[in-house]
């Protein structure tokens, strides 16, 4: 993702991943999802600052839900990237 600008978040509340991306599109989206997941998890625990524990149960649940969604989308994109 070097040299790329940060993608805009969708405002519609829908998935940011097209239904059946293939080849380079799937690989690009996979790279984006993994970068997002890496940043999310680093924010949760990256430097051991205790923020995740202090966020409260509701926010911890939501953060883990986001991480699970990103991991699921990355897995699907990995499958699609081989089909292009």
Buried (B, 14 or more C-beta within 10 A) or exposed (E): EEEEEEEEEEEEEEEBBEEEBBEEBBBBBBBBBBBBBEEBBEEBEEEEEEEBEEBEEEEBEEBBEBBEBBBEBBEBBBEBBEEE
